[in-house]
């Protein structure tokens, strides 16, 4: 996977951003909550690299600290959605009777856009990090369920699974020993995409005013506050937006890299293309 430069660069950027966020209190020159009314809406300078906001707070410090909430929400949603989706997908793909019931529920949930469903749940539960994680996990796990179910249906027809069934091995052993290891690749890939989508969804909910409390710095809250000053202080919204773009882009690139690494058919296509190129060069 890391033979490709884009995958290596993306992983390095994500790791660097995560480490910088965790160690922010050690190297940030000012606190994100420190206000200075005399320095309101100052552009990027040597003292404030990303400028200041309408309260005189340092935007660099806020952007770095806000990444904690986004990364925690994204990772939590990805893990919860992956676990729930894997369990329900295994059950739906292995047991035909349960398949009908589970998939009708999944189809009903997928009839609503994930962001709209999360918006309704957050409005009902209240805006907090925990409630956002619950709402987004509830919105994204149906997609994981369908992907796992589709992979399990393909694995069920393979001979070693049928042989395990006829030999009298228990269903749990078959599912976790023979089926699950062979469907891990689409699960991991989809988990990275859910990670990225959850970060975007959290920023969208906070921007709409139904996300995390305004007192907690998040990228969505920063963009929501910056929209009023976008004409006179564009840096207020540019830098949080760039942080969102870089984080989501790196996760999507890593997801594509994982998919290419796990997919043997994609590898075969690449090898066949290389073989044809070598033949053409030898002929020339």
N, C-alpha and C positions, 0 to 999 in steps of 0.2 A: 504493500500500500504506500509506504513512504519512499518508494523509488521515484514517485512522481513529485516534482517540486511543489506543485500547488497543494498537495495533501500535507507535505511537510511544513510548508509555510503556514497553512491554515491551523494545523495542530500547534505550531509554535506560537502563533498569535493568540490562540485561545488559552494556552497554558500561561503565556506571559500576562494576559489580561486577568486571568484568575488569580495568579500569584500577586499581581499589583493590587487587586481588590482586597485580598486577604490581609496583605501587609500595609494597607493604606495608612493606618494610624502611625506607622513607623517613619514614613518618608514624606507624607503630605506636609507642606509648610504651614497650612492653616486648617482649622476645623471646618467641615462643610456647613455647620450651623453658625459660624462666626459672622456677624453682621457689621457693616461699616456704612452708615448712611452717606458719608462723604464720598464714597466710591461706587455709587449706584450706576449701573449700566455703563461701566467703563469697558472699552474694547480690549482685545488681547494685548498684553504688554509683558515686560520682563517680570513684573511682580505677580501678575495674574495671566498665565499663559492662555487660558480660554476666556478671559474677561470676567465680568461680574454680572450678577442678576439685579433685579429691581430692589432687592434688599441689601445689596452690597456684598453678597456672599460669593465666594470663589466658585466658578462653574466647573473648573477642573476637579476640585475636591468633591463637589456634588455629583459629577458624572461618575467618578471612580467609586464613591460610596454607594451610589444608586445601582451600580452593577451587582452588588451583593443581593439585593432583593430580586432582580431579574434572573440572575443565575440560580438562586435558591428556588424560585418559583418554577423556572424551566426544568431544572433537574428533578425536582419533586414531582412535577406533573408527568415528566417522561417516565420516571420509575413507577409511579402508581398506575398510570395508564398501561404501561408495559406488563406489569404483574397481573392486573385485572383482565386486560385483553388477552394475555397468554392463557390464563386459566379458562376463561369463557370460550376462547377460540379452540382450545384443545377439546373441551367438552362438546362443543357444537360440531367439530369436525369428526370426532370419534363416535359419538352416540347419535344415531339418526333421529331418535325420538326427541332428544333434547335440542337437536339442530333446528327443528321447526319453531319451537317456542323461543329460543334465544335469538334466532335471526329475525323473527317478526318484531321483537323488541328492538333489536339493532336497527332494522329498517325504519321503524317509527322514530327513533332518535336521530337517525341520519337525515330524516326529512327536514329537520331544522338546521340552518347554518350553525356551525360550532360556536362562532362568536356571539350570535344572537341567543343561543341556548345558555352560554356562559353569562351573558349580560343579564338574562332573566334570573338565573340562579344567584348571582352576586347581589342583584337588587333585592331578592327575597332574603338572603342570608345576612347581608350587610358587608360593607367593605373592610376587609382585613386580609393579611397575607394568607392565613389559614383558609378562609372562605374562598379566596381566589384559587388556591391550589385545589380545593375540593371541586369548585365549579368547572375549572379547566380540565381536571382529570375526568370528570363525568362527561365532558364534551368530547374528549379525544379518545377515550378507550373504545368506543364502537368501531373506529377505524382500525385499531390494532386487532380487535376481535375478528373482523372480516379477513384481514391479511393472514392471521394465524390459522383461521378455519380453512382458508383456501390452500395454504401450505400443507395442513394436516390431511385434507382430502386427497392430495397428490401422494403423500407418504403412505396412506392406508392401502393403496393398490400395489405397493412394492412387495416382493416375495418374502423378504425376511420378516416383515410385519405380519403378513398372513401366516407364515410359519410359526411365529410366536403365539398368535391367537389359537392355532390348531393344537399347539403343544400344551395348552392349559395354563399358560402364564397369566397372572392377574392383570387386570386392565391398568391399574396404577403403574405397575412395573413396565408395561408396554409403553404407556404414555411418556413416562419420565426417563426410560432407558433407551427406547428405540425411536420414539416419535419426536420428542422435544429436542434432542441434540441435532436432529436433521432439519429443524425449522428455526434454529437460532439466528441464522444469517438474515432472513427478512425481519425478524424481531429487532435485532440490533440496529439495522439500517433504519427501520421505521421509528425506532426510539430516538435516533438523532434528529429526524425530521420533526417529531413531536416536540423535542427540546426547543428547536428553533421557532416552531409555531407558537409554543407557549410563551416565549419571550415577547413575540409580536402581540399576542393576545393580551398579555398583562399590560403592555404599554398602551394598547388601544383602550382597554377598560379604564386605566388610570387617566388617559387623555379625555375620555368621555365623562370623567368625574365619578365613576362608580367602582373604582379600584381601591388601591391602598390609600390610607388616610393622607391628606395633603401634607401633614407634618413629617411624613416619612419620605425621604428623597428617593424617587424612582425616575426612570427615564420618561415614563408616561406623564408623571406629575410635572416634570420639568418642561416638557413640550406643551402641556396644558397651560402652564403659567407663562410660557414664552410667546404664545400665539398673539397676545395683545401687543407685544413689543417687537414683532417680527420686522416691521418696517424701519424702526430706529435702532434696534439692537439685534441684528440677524444672528450674531454669534451665540445668543442665548438659546436658540433652537438648533443651530447647525451642529454643534458638538455632541449633544445627546443623540441627535439623529444619526450622526456618523457612527457613534458607538453601537447603536442598534443595528445599523447596516453591516458593520464589520463582524459583529457577533453572529448574526443570523447567516451571513454569507459564509463565514468559516464553518459553521455547523452544517450547512447545506453541502459545501464542498467535501467535508469529511464524510457525510452520508453518502455522497456519490462515490467517494473513494472506497468506502466499505462495501458498497454494492458491487463495484467492479472487482474488488478483491474476493468477495464471496461467490460471485456468479461464475461458474466454470464455463458457461456458454459464451460469456463476454470474453473470457480469456482465450477461448478457442478461436473466436473471430479475430482477435488481435494477432494470435500466433499465425493464423492462416494468411492474414494480410502481410505479415512480416515474411512468411515463406514465399508468397507471390512476388514481393519486392526483391527478395534475394535471387529468385529465379530470373526475373527481368534483368537484374544487374549482371548476373552471370552470362545471360544470353548476349547482352550488350557488350 
